Amino acid sequence: MSDAVFEILRKVTTATITTMLLRKGIRRCWMNGPKPIGPAGSRIVGRAFTLRFVPVREDVATIESWGNPVSTRAAVEEMPEGSVVVADAMGAIGAGIFGDILCARMKKRDVAALVTDGAVRDRAGVLMSALPVWCAGVAAPASVNQHEIFGGSYDLLLKIAWQL
């Protein structure tokens, strides 16, 4: 999309956009649950970098697997400047999928924002990162207690983490 389209979208409410998409036959174009974690700010518009988390499998979620290239840390390093990270956590809020360290890294990489139907960790640290975040809650446990990033290899992750 052109910069001109992004400028137009910055002036349009999400309610208007979802109604326009409904008129085009797109009925499920939002996430349930995300709310701003900090004070309300300006609208964020950008290309989406999408991630999907699935329920953890006890047989593969080992301490050794945490260093696997298919990880949230590796995904952060692939997020383009100006992108809006949209992370589907299947509405599970029992464990945080991003915390203060990863949000600070996203901010350092000039990621525009994070939107998730899951939880984040370390609320105070996430706020200090200054990354705009919309989430469904806050939870202390790490994501590996409840989620794993979807994908059998990093190449597959990059195909799933497509950009609009």
C-alpha positions as CSV (number, residue, x, y, z in Angstrom):
1,M,0.0,0.0,0.0
2,S,1.1,3.5,-0.7
3,D,2.0,6.1,2.0
4,A,-1.1,8.0,0.8
5,V,-3.3,5.1,1.7
6,F,-1.7,4.8,5.2
7,E,-2.3,8.5,5.7
8,I,-6.0,8.0,4.9
9,L,-6.3,5.0,7.2
10,R,-4.8,7.0,10.1
11,K,-7.9,9.2,10.0
12,V,-10.5,6.4,9.9
13,T,-11.8,4.6,12.9
14,T,-11.5,0.8,13.3
15,A,-15.3,0.6,13.6
16,T,-15.6,2.2,10.1
17,I,-13.0,-0.1,8.6
18,T,-14.7,-3.2,10.0
19,T,-18.1,-2.1,8.7
20,M,-16.6,-1.4,5.2
21,L,-15.0,-4.9,5.3
22,L,-18.3,-6.4,6.3
23,R,-19.9,-4.8,3.3
24,K,-17.3,-6.6,1.2
25,G,-18.2,-9.9,2.8
26,I,-15.4,-10.1,5.3
27,R,-17.1,-11.0,8.6
28,R,-14.2,-12.0,10.8
29,C,-11.6,-9.3,10.6
30,W,-10.7,-8.5,14.2
31,M,-9.4,-10.1,17.4
32,N,-11.5,-10.3,20.5
33,G,-9.9,-9.1,23.7
34,P,-7.0,-6.7,22.9
35,K,-7.1,-3.4,24.8
36,P,-4.4,-0.8,25.1
37,I,-2.1,-1.7,28.0
38,G,-1.1,1.9,28.6
39,P,-2.7,5.3,28.2
40,A,-4.6,5.8,24.9
41,G,-2.4,7.2,22.2
42,S,-2.7,7.9,18.5
43,R,-3.9,5.4,15.9
44,I,-1.3,3.0,14.6
45,V,-1.2,2.0,11.0
46,G,1.3,-0.2,9.3
47,R,1.9,-3.4,7.5
48,A,1.1,-6.5,9.5
49,F,3.7,-9.0,10.6
50,T,1.6,-12.0,11.8
51,L,2.4,-14.7,14.3
52,R,0.3,-17.6,15.5
53,F,0.8,-19.4,18.8
54,V,-0.7,-22.8,19.5
55,P,-1.1,-24.8,22.7
56,V,2.1,-26.2,24.0
57,R,2.9,-29.9,23.6
58,E,4.6,-31.4,26.6
59,D,6.5,-33.9,24.5
60,V,8.3,-31.1,22.5
61,A,8.3,-28.2,25.0
62,T,11.6,-28.9,26.7
63,I,14.3,-26.6,28.0
64,E,16.4,-27.6,25.1
65,S,13.7,-26.5,22.6
66,W,13.7,-22.9,24.0
67,G,16.8,-22.2,21.9
68,N,15.2,-23.6,18.8
69,P,15.2,-21.1,15.9
70,V,11.4,-21.2,15.8
71,S,11.0,-18.8,18.7
72,T,9.6,-15.4,19.5
73,R,13.2,-14.1,19.8
74,A,14.0,-15.2,16.3
75,A,10.7,-13.7,15.0
76,V,11.5,-10.3,16.6
77,E,14.6,-10.2,14.5
78,E,12.6,-10.7,11.3
79,M,10.0,-8.0,12.1
80,P,10.3,-5.2,9.5
81,E,10.7,-1.6,10.6
82,G,7.2,0.1,10.9
83,S,5.3,-3.2,11.0
84,V,2.4,-3.9,13.4
85,V,2.9,-7.2,15.0
86,V,-0.4,-9.1,15.1
87,A,0.0,-12.2,17.3
88,D,-2.8,-14.8,17.5
89,A,-2.5,-16.5,20.9
90,M,-5.9,-18.2,20.5
91,G,-7.3,-16.0,23.3
92,A,-5.2,-17.8,25.9
93,I,-4.1,-15.4,28.7
94,G,-2.5,-17.8,31.2
95,A,1.0,-17.1,30.0
96,G,2.6,-14.0,28.4
97,I,3.8,-14.3,24.9
98,F,5.9,-11.1,25.0
99,G,7.5,-9.3,27.9
100,D,9.6,-6.2,28.6
101,I,12.8,-7.5,26.9
102,L,11.2,-8.5,23.7
103,C,9.0,-5.4,23.6
104,A,12.1,-3.2,24.1
105,R,13.8,-5.1,21.3
106,M,10.8,-4.5,19.0
107,K,10.9,-0.8,19.9
108,K,14.7,-0.7,19.2
109,R,14.0,-2.3,15.8
110,D,11.4,0.4,15.1
111,V,8.4,-2.0,15.1
112,A,5.2,0.2,15.3
113,A,3.1,-1.7,17.7
114,L,2.0,-5.1,19.1
115,V,-1.6,-6.4,19.0
116,T,-2.5,-9.7,20.5
117,D,-5.5,-11.6,21.9
118,G,-3.0,-13.1,24.4
119,A,-1.2,-11.8,27.5
120,V,2.1,-9.9,28.0
121,R,4.5,-10.3,30.9
122,D,6.1,-7.6,33.0
123,R,3.5,-4.9,32.5
124,A,5.7,-2.1,34.0
125,G,8.6,-3.1,31.8
126,V,6.4,-3.3,28.7
127,L,5.1,0.2,29.4
128,M,8.7,1.5,29.9
129,S,9.6,0.1,26.5
130,A,7.3,2.7,25.0
131,L,6.1,0.2,22.4
132,P,2.3,0.7,21.8
133,V,0.7,-2.6,23.0
134,W,-2.9,-3.9,22.8
135,C,-3.3,-7.2,24.6
136,A,-6.0,-9.2,26.4
137,G,-4.2,-9.4,29.7
138,V,-1.1,-9.7,31.8
139,A,0.4,-12.9,33.1
140,A,3.7,-13.7,34.8
141,P,4.3,-17.2,33.4
142,A,6.4,-17.4,30.2
143,S,4.7,-18.4,27.0
144,V,6.4,-21.8,27.0
145,N,4.1,-22.7,29.9
146,Q,1.1,-22.5,27.6
147,H,2.1,-21.7,24.0
148,E,4.5,-22.5,21.3
149,I,5.0,-20.5,18.1
150,F,3.5,-22.4,15.2
151,G,5.9,-23.9,12.7
152,G,8.1,-26.9,12.3
153,S,11.1,-24.9,11.0
154,Y,12.1,-21.3,10.8
155,D,11.5,-21.3,7.1
156,L,7.9,-22.4,7.7
157,L,7.6,-19.7,10.4
158,L,8.6,-17.0,7.9
159,K,6.0,-18.3,5.4
160,I,3.3,-18.1,8.2
161,A,4.5,-14.8,9.5
162,W,3.5,-13.1,6.2
163,Q,3.3,-9.4,5.7
164,L,0.2,-7.7,4.3
